[in-house]
Amino acid sequence: MIIVATVDLSTEFEPQVLKAYTKNEAVMKITIKGLDPSRTFWCECDINVKPPLTLAHDKELGLGRTRIGIIKPNGTIQKPIRLYTSPNNFPDEYPISIVAYVYDEDGAIAERLEFSKGIRCEG
């Protein structure tokens, strides 16, 4: 049995760099591309951030789950995720962990991807 990757996951940030010592808001775009020419998949992601990053604008929220949606054969889907910072952010690179769950037509997990990315904060 040969196991082939079913999807490709990538991220990009807008803006690409946060400003230190101020509240920030950024958008992380999660892009998932289906690599199978004949199968449709459903995808959702767990997102894990640590302070001073948060997933909520008014409180600390370090873990969230988002439904990405249906990935058609050889299709691409993108989902924006808002990230916020508190004003006590310092120049550093802040890690973000993403775990993507890809389900097949039967509802079984076809693939589980772990992905780490960081967003820079500069003074």
Backbone bond lengths (Angstrom), bond angles and torsions (degrees), N, CA, C in turn:
res aa  C-N    CA-C-N  psi(-1)  N-CA   C-N-CA  omega(-1)  CA-C   N-CA-C  phi
1 M - - - 1.452 - - 1.535 108.55 -
2 I 1.307 117.14 127.07 1.457 122.70 178.34 1.522 108.09 -104.43
3 I 1.325 116.12 125.75 1.458 120.57 178.69 1.526 108.07 -100.36
4 V 1.301 115.59 123.25 1.452 121.73 -179.16 1.531 108.10 -114.48
5 A 1.320 117.28 144.21 1.466 120.41 177.81 1.520 109.57 -59.93
6 T 1.333 115.68 136.88 1.459 120.47 -178.13 1.522 111.90 -94.35
7 V 1.343 117.45 -27.43 1.466 121.07 -178.81 1.528 110.17 -142.31
8 D 1.314 114.69 163.22 1.459 122.64 174.06 1.523 107.51 -122.82
9 L 1.326 117.57 130.61 1.456 122.37 -176.85 1.524 109.54 -113.97
10 S 1.339 116.60 135.29 1.460 120.94 175.28 1.531 108.69 -144.33
11 T 1.333 115.90 161.70 1.457 120.94 178.61 1.523 109.52 -135.36
12 E 1.331 114.86 157.35 1.458 121.66 170.88 1.518 107.91 -147.06
13 F 1.314 116.00 153.58 1.456 121.52 -176.76 1.517 110.71 -115.79
14 E 1.325 114.39 147.09 1.460 121.41 174.64 1.514 108.68 -138.76
15 P 1.306 121.71 109.39 1.461 127.69 -0.82 1.529 110.38 -72.54
16 Q 1.315 115.75 164.04 1.466 120.32 -177.45 1.522 112.51 -77.20
17 V 1.334 117.54 -22.10 1.462 122.16 -177.87 1.528 108.76 -132.30
18 L 1.349 116.15 135.49 1.459 121.92 176.96 1.524 109.75 -90.33
19 K 1.326 116.23 157.85 1.462 121.53 177.07 1.522 109.24 -95.22
20 A 1.315 115.75 135.02 1.462 120.92 -178.92 1.524 110.95 -74.35
21 Y 1.332 115.40 152.65 1.473 125.63 173.18 1.531 113.95 66.17
22 T 1.313 119.22 16.87 1.462 122.24 177.03 1.527 109.14 -138.68
23 K 1.328 115.40 160.70 1.459 119.47 172.79 1.529 108.08 -69.96
24 N 1.315 116.29 137.42 1.454 122.48 -179.64 1.513 109.98 -127.79
25 E 1.307 114.34 157.40 1.457 121.93 171.17 1.517 106.46 -136.09
26 A 1.318 116.41 130.99 1.456 121.41 179.37 1.526 108.33 -136.36
27 V 1.308 115.24 159.59 1.461 121.51 175.80 1.520 107.81 -115.46
28 M 1.325 115.66 125.23 1.454 121.47 173.27 1.525 106.49 -102.35
29 K 1.316 116.06 118.88 1.467 120.34 178.92 1.521 108.50 -96.05
30 I 1.329 115.37 118.90 1.464 121.46 176.48 1.524 106.52 -95.07
31 T 1.325 116.29 122.44 1.459 122.12 179.46 1.523 108.54 -115.20
32 I 1.327 115.41 127.62 1.458 120.84 178.52 1.523 108.31 -124.30
33 K 1.321 113.55 125.89 1.463 120.20 -178.60 1.517 108.88 -113.95
34 G 1.342 116.45 127.45 1.456 121.49 176.60 1.511 110.10 -75.87
35 L 1.328 116.77 134.26 1.463 121.36 -177.96 1.524 112.88 -106.05
36 D 1.311 116.84 -4.04 1.464 121.11 -179.19 1.525 109.13 -97.07
37 P 1.330 118.40 124.38 1.465 120.73 -177.20 1.523 114.86 -76.11
38 S 1.339 118.29 -5.77 1.461 118.81 -174.90 1.527 114.72 -127.43
39 R 1.337 118.56 -5.92 1.464 119.97 -175.23 1.519 111.79 -118.92
40 T 1.334 114.56 148.69 1.459 122.89 175.76 1.530 107.69 -104.61
41 F 1.328 116.21 142.69 1.464 121.31 -179.16 1.521 110.12 -129.23
42 W 1.322 115.26 159.00 1.462 123.51 172.83 1.524 105.77 -116.48
43 C 1.329 117.46 139.44 1.455 119.77 -175.95 1.524 111.22 -133.95
44 E 1.335 115.99 142.81 1.457 122.97 169.63 1.525 107.46 -140.78
45 C 1.330 115.90 156.68 1.468 121.04 -175.24 1.519 111.53 -131.50
46 D 1.329 115.63 142.04 1.461 122.89 166.87 1.524 106.48 -94.95
47 I 1.322 116.79 134.59 1.457 122.25 179.61 1.518 107.84 -121.20
48 N 1.331 116.27 129.29 1.452 122.14 -177.01 1.525 109.10 -126.13
49 V 1.346 116.03 121.03 1.461 121.90 177.02 1.526 108.46 -126.23
50 K 1.314 115.84 159.49 1.462 121.37 177.99 1.523 108.61 -120.79
51 P 1.352 117.29 152.86 1.467 120.24 179.91 1.526 110.99 -55.74
52 P 1.293 117.31 142.54 1.458 129.39 14.38 1.528 114.28 -87.62
53 L 1.357 118.80 2.88 1.461 119.67 174.99 1.519 109.88 -75.40
54 T 1.323 115.50 148.73 1.457 121.22 176.46 1.526 108.72 -150.03
55 L 1.315 116.08 156.85 1.462 121.72 178.54 1.527 112.21 -94.72
56 A 1.329 117.50 -4.10 1.473 122.31 178.37 1.519 108.81 -121.77
57 H 1.315 116.96 143.58 1.463 120.51 -175.89 1.526 113.29 -75.86
58 D 1.330 117.80 -20.11 1.462 119.68 -173.14 1.529 115.26 -117.47
59 K 1.342 118.07 1.72 1.464 120.84 179.67 1.524 109.07 -158.87
60 E 1.324 115.70 169.32 1.457 120.12 176.58 1.522 109.47 -78.51
61 L 1.303 115.58 123.04 1.465 122.29 176.92 1.520 106.43 -140.32
62 G 1.315 116.23 108.43 1.450 120.44 -172.58 1.509 115.72 -99.07
63 L 1.331 117.84 -15.06 1.462 120.56 -177.55 1.514 109.39 -134.31
64 G 1.322 115.79 131.37 1.459 120.58 178.92 1.511 110.36 -146.53
65 R 1.317 115.59 160.01 1.468 121.84 175.62 1.515 107.96 -124.54
66 T 1.323 115.22 136.92 1.453 120.21 178.02 1.517 109.86 -130.84
67 R 1.300 115.24 142.32 1.459 121.07 175.19 1.531 107.40 -86.85
68 I 1.292 115.66 123.04 1.462 120.47 179.91 1.522 109.38 -83.21
69 G 1.310 117.04 -48.48 1.458 120.68 176.48 1.519 113.06 129.58
70 I 1.326 114.46 -162.52 1.459 122.46 -176.27 1.527 109.22 -92.29
71 I 1.321 114.93 129.21 1.460 121.40 178.36 1.519 107.04 -106.16
72 K 1.307 116.54 113.31 1.468 121.71 179.92 1.526 109.51 -76.17
73 P 1.336 117.74 163.25 1.467 120.00 179.54 1.539 111.05 -53.28
74 N 1.313 115.27 127.84 1.472 123.51 -177.26 1.525 112.81 56.00
75 G 1.318 117.86 20.34 1.466 121.73 -178.50 1.514 112.36 -92.30
76 T 1.327 114.29 169.63 1.459 122.00 178.66 1.522 108.64 -130.20
77 I 1.327 116.16 140.59 1.459 121.18 177.46 1.525 107.37 -135.40
78 Q 1.326 115.74 146.15 1.459 120.67 -178.05 1.517 109.20 -132.62
79 K 1.335 115.54 141.13 1.462 121.13 -179.73 1.523 108.92 -133.56
80 P 1.357 117.68 125.43 1.466 119.69 176.21 1.526 111.12 -85.12
81 I 1.317 116.01 137.88 1.461 123.45 177.48 1.521 107.44 -123.28
82 R 1.325 117.20 126.91 1.468 120.69 179.58 1.525 109.78 -85.35
83 L 1.322 113.97 135.48 1.461 122.23 175.75 1.516 108.22 -120.06
84 Y 1.312 116.31 143.24 1.460 121.94 -179.08 1.529 108.38 -128.98
85 T 1.328 115.92 158.49 1.457 120.22 172.88 1.519 109.08 -127.92
86 S 1.314 114.19 157.16 1.458 120.04 171.04 1.529 106.89 -87.30
87 P 1.334 118.33 167.12 1.464 119.27 -177.99 1.526 114.07 -72.34
88 N 1.324 118.60 -5.62 1.460 120.25 179.81 1.536 111.98 -94.75
89 N 1.331 116.62 37.90 1.455 119.61 177.52 1.528 109.76 -91.55
90 F 1.308 115.43 139.90 1.456 122.51 -176.87 1.524 109.46 -114.06
91 P 1.326 118.44 160.28 1.464 119.87 176.21 1.535 110.11 -59.02
92 D 1.291 115.61 120.10 1.466 121.93 -176.80 1.523 107.49 -175.72
93 E 1.313 116.60 179.00 1.458 121.17 170.09 1.519 107.46 -112.34
94 Y 1.321 116.69 125.10 1.454 122.21 -175.98 1.526 109.96 -102.38
95 P 1.344 116.94 122.63 1.468 120.04 -176.70 1.523 112.91 -77.67
96 I 1.305 114.36 148.14 1.462 123.16 175.21 1.525 106.73 -130.78
97 S 1.323 116.87 126.84 1.463 121.54 178.91 1.519 109.02 -107.22
98 I 1.309 115.22 134.91 1.467 121.67 178.92 1.527 107.73 -126.47
99 V 1.317 115.86 131.82 1.461 121.57 172.47 1.521 106.14 -119.43
100 A 1.329 115.81 117.17 1.464 121.26 -179.53 1.518 109.42 -101.22
101 Y 1.329 115.53 133.32 1.457 122.29 176.54 1.528 106.92 -111.40
102 V 1.322 115.73 121.17 1.458 121.92 -178.42 1.523 107.37 -111.13
103 Y 1.327 115.95 120.02 1.463 122.50 -178.12 1.520 109.97 -105.84
104 D 1.331 116.78 143.37 1.466 120.57 177.61 1.525 111.00 -91.58
105 E 1.313 116.86 -170.95 1.465 121.75 -176.01 1.526 113.17 -62.70
106 D 1.341 117.16 -25.35 1.456 121.57 -179.66 1.520 113.02 -87.05
107 G 1.313 117.80 -3.25 1.455 122.03 -178.59 1.519 113.60 85.28
108 A 1.322 117.57 5.40 1.467 121.68 177.86 1.531 108.92 -87.49
109 I 1.318 116.04 150.74 1.460 119.27 178.48 1.528 108.71 -71.03
110 A 1.337 115.42 116.41 1.456 121.09 178.14 1.515 110.87 -84.53
111 E 1.335 116.10 -31.99 1.463 120.11 -179.57 1.522 109.91 -159.17
112 R 1.317 115.06 147.19 1.470 122.44 174.95 1.518 106.51 -125.85
113 L 1.326 116.59 119.86 1.456 121.59 -178.08 1.520 110.27 -112.84
114 E 1.318 116.75 133.27 1.460 121.30 172.60 1.515 107.02 -109.11
115 F 1.337 114.99 133.00 1.462 120.98 -173.04 1.524 107.66 -141.42
116 S 1.318 116.49 132.56 1.462 120.81 176.94 1.513 109.13 -121.29
117 K 1.312 114.49 139.75 1.465 121.59 179.83 1.510 106.57 -144.41
118 G 1.302 117.32 155.88 1.445 120.94 177.65 1.518 111.00 -127.30
119 I 1.328 116.02 150.07 1.449 120.62 175.08 1.535 106.81 -116.38
120 R 1.314 114.78 133.16 1.472 120.23 -177.25 1.509 111.33 -83.38
121 C 1.317 114.03 147.29 1.463 122.53 174.64 1.525 106.36 -126.15
122 E 1.328 115.89 122.94 1.463 120.19 -176.43 1.527 110.28 -123.35
123 G 1.333 115.43 149.81 1.448 121.54 -177.03 1.494 115.59 -86.99
